[in-house]
């Protein structure tokens, strides 16, 4: 009799889980509980690491409370975790067996852990019809989805329109998100460049991996590719890549960028220099604007009109961008109870109802097609959607991708400081990147 009751309980639990999956992972908060008797289920505490964006923290708290209310046996511990040095934090967590159960953050780095069996596949909890196929493919490895996207964006050039207005140079910027050439870009950057006042036309940095996508996009504008079409090797040292890097170094040498580019970090350029009105244009995206708005509101930075425009290209007929943003994933902690509830929580976080709450946040551009809004064409959100068409794969699923990034900026620094030619720097990075790919493909 005892064995029969146990079997019946297992059957009921399995049936409930299956029912939760038949609606495609978009169940409402009331439907997320895999058991109708959560209060009698085993108590579970999950650690949820979240990104540090200020404008979405209250939404994370609301989602946590909603899930705990629907699943009284589960406690969610939120840990606010900045993206800088996230790789080091995760490495320590892996080595000390203290991985978080669920993580919310930038999608640019976790996929390299999928082939190491450190992430849980999520195919069974995502309703694929409500997402762009290309988006899900970019977050998959060997046809298995490992990151549930909830906010996708494409970067371009952030512009301080007040600086251009003061110099009578607004007409030099592309209008209505039209494409433009490097010649036009350089003309605009030079027009507002005023080193005597500490103002520079173009904000560039090479101090670490932060914002390194912008360097690749700059070289792509000359026709370069970072990876081969089959994503098996690095190919950025093509003649087009070398020409792009030489052009970037020329801009730096002409003093159109802040001094000390080799040591500057993206955070210093975007969140400090640009925010303080010292930079005309720099790499950035919708994800940066909440920090700007907060600083303006608090009075910690002089308010100005910011804008988003496409990256230039050699012929001025196209642009380049990438798809990145934020999503949710679950770590393989080898704790079956926790991993079961981790996937339930990932599904809950990304349900249509929860994602509707996220979509109200200024820095979020909802990944669900059913939640796509009619953004005003002149809003940052509306302009971001126009960059999607230019997006290419930055290589999230490349074996050892994070390590290839760590190997890139020292070569960039070497080229900027003239320790190497542009070709030598790119040749050396390609060699190192391909060694990393080989090592991580075993």
Steps between C-alpha positions, in 0.01 A plus 500: 500500500781740587665429165169566321457834672855597406442404139173692495670811641772476239239460227310805622820705511599386150154578364507846655843571353385384158194721523723793582699438180207455261426871506846564357666649806283813507289401796360765727631539854209295630591209269874491566491266801589144395303366795156587625622446854810721506459561870559128560794476262864497604629842598742644247709817505629632167770760450413735214783718375368805317665777298549841658278719278330741740173540312406131513583404859144568624366275224733219604372534857140484378566186292671337799203572727249377242686171460537447874129571546408240239758251632508525877771235536751705301705794625683720250812683615585790267868587465573819303809424294675754272608374158859618533737212582204261488723233347727508803203476736361200315839326491527538876142377542573193286819416690331542838174324400306818572337565164174692508194295411358755258665800341365808323741714307684577179478222243847567361699246698314200655475276190863395525401300808235299315741248348653453844161374622470789744172641363156340486330471158174696484335374179214343692392825669516755218209574265709539187224648285511823702869568431705575192666180383832680450491619861449150640762356265757751623438380856522129419781248481456178303131585454443530873380832643689606811399864548139623516506851344285770655656824379685528170670809366741607229775755566597792284663834564377706794503870415500812718283721281565807714871488410418481130241775531750731671742450210231539235564143389166322541460480123815286482328218689288243312131590495215256568741212568644515150838337435818702460864463400823515699587820316181664628559353845852643517379840380240508778748385767755764398236775499420457870849402615629762745788363712562843656161467669543130570244402235576224250317399186513124549526304824725195466643266764714186513558443871314169526233286334214737583326630189743319270211425265534859381855432376382202297210699357741776399713252305193331351422833337803442277370158397680293764359196680605386844416132446481265205152424371504157666608658831807278528780757485588868535559691175518864612852540357368532146610801291164658585556449872849648481369802307232556763744487791745731320219751450404483869862555603519797262205661679670443835830643375325812372378579852130457423470258792579550870868461594616167639259285297702183566428524872147639492210270585154504347341597830723804531426618147126425486385543859736782597646698210199475269261555789691811609472653152859434391436263207315566174447138394577159648389137492182435697141384504159519661651323799698812592216749511360414844832600660496825303144584603574419863805727501301783341223460756740493795699794366826307493545576129399798285186412305535481123315350204639160407429304185577167332625476141641220280868412480665622177626279218761550230249554218231657717235264365458276803585474870606237752367398837444193714214352697564503871309569813386311806356161572466226758680169537527220756824348620564128536555485874451122507225550758196340336241670722652842446546449126137395459381815674763711325346416163154573636625839617669572165169423328316726744745789457448485125127436489304751297359647819841553662654627179218754468619644831859512375387670178384802702862569596675757274811286446300197385398418145285189545625193312154348459343578163158521662625782722663707230362850530444775250788716609518856382749512209703772673523319836815312598295179500367568153847580368638186660255282308632655177849374583385137517527467121875567517571251777762226464609220731773616737588136574326417827514126431866497390685248722700706747336825389569676832868406479523632143370833630764503773764446234369776274543823692875452574558473124287808446709682759819390328381641169386828654831551683700409185660194659351307209363587160128454446572188295735353761245561776215337308720212382606430858143519629372266228772249590414517870124491437528191282714328763231581757227365272695177447564455872136560589367274224655187650 
